[in-house]
């Protein structure tokens, strides 16, 4: 079972570099919404630290993030 913490953040957040710095991957490897205005970031497994730049964003666990991304803002319809 995954214990990662996920956040959907604004791609124009002035603290984005700091946010990416504490997350898994780099800015280019994150999943962005179709419009490119938001991205999903994932903290490393076991990271329970309170990162100030993420305080304004809703926290999701693995089970919660999947339905949050299953909509037309995040997936293209064929």
C-alpha positions as a printed Julia matrix, in Angstrom:
78×3 Matrix{Float64}:
   0.0    0.0     0.0
   1.36   3.41   -0.99
   1.93   5.98    1.76
   2.82   8.89   -0.45
   1.25  12.31   -0.06
   0.04  14.11   -3.18
  -0.83  17.74   -3.85
  -2.36  19.49   -6.85
  -0.49  22.78   -7.14
  -0.71  25.77   -9.44
   1.91  25.75  -12.16
   2.48  29.48  -11.65
   3.07  29.2    -7.89
   6.0   31.48   -7.02
   7.34  28.7    -4.76
   7.17  26.0    -7.44
  10.94  25.4    -7.51
  10.93  24.88   -3.74
   7.89  22.58   -3.98
   9.51  20.49   -6.73
  12.67  20.35   -4.62
  10.92  18.36   -1.88
   8.94  16.14   -4.25
   9.72  13.11   -6.35
  10.92  13.97   -9.86
  11.52  17.29  -11.58
   9.11  19.85  -13.03
   9.22  18.25  -16.47
   8.36  14.8   -15.1
   5.26  15.91  -13.17
   1.75  15.31  -14.45
   0.15  18.55  -15.63
  -3.51  19.12  -16.36
  -4.57  19.58  -19.99
  -4.43  23.39  -19.71
  -1.0   23.3   -18.05
  -2.24  25.4   -15.14
  -1.89  22.74  -12.42
   0.34  19.8   -11.69
   0.38  16.88   -9.31
   3.37  16.53   -7.02
   4.19  13.55   -4.84
   6.25  13.56   -1.69
   8.6   10.63   -1.05
   7.2    7.66    0.83
   7.34   8.35    4.55
   7.75  12.13    4.23
   5.46  13.5     6.94
   7.14  16.88    7.18
   4.98  19.99    7.06
   6.36  21.83    4.01
   5.22  25.5     4.23
   4.87  26.04    0.43
   2.36  23.17    0.32
   0.19  24.38    3.21
  -2.21  26.24    0.93
  -2.96  23.1    -1.09
  -5.21  20.15   -0.33
  -3.36  16.96    0.56
  -4.39  13.65   -1.0
  -3.37  10.09   -0.35
  -3.02   7.53   -3.15
  -6.67   6.46   -3.03
  -7.91  10.07   -3.07
  -5.7   11.4    -5.87
  -6.89   8.88   -8.47
 -10.51  10.07   -8.63
  -9.37  13.71   -8.3
  -7.48  13.31  -11.59
 -10.14  11.29  -13.4
 -11.94  14.17  -15.12
 -11.75  16.24  -18.28
  -9.31  18.72  -16.71
  -6.7   15.99  -16.46
  -7.49  13.47  -19.19
  -8.14  13.89  -22.87
 -11.17  12.28  -24.37
 -10.77  10.39  -27.61
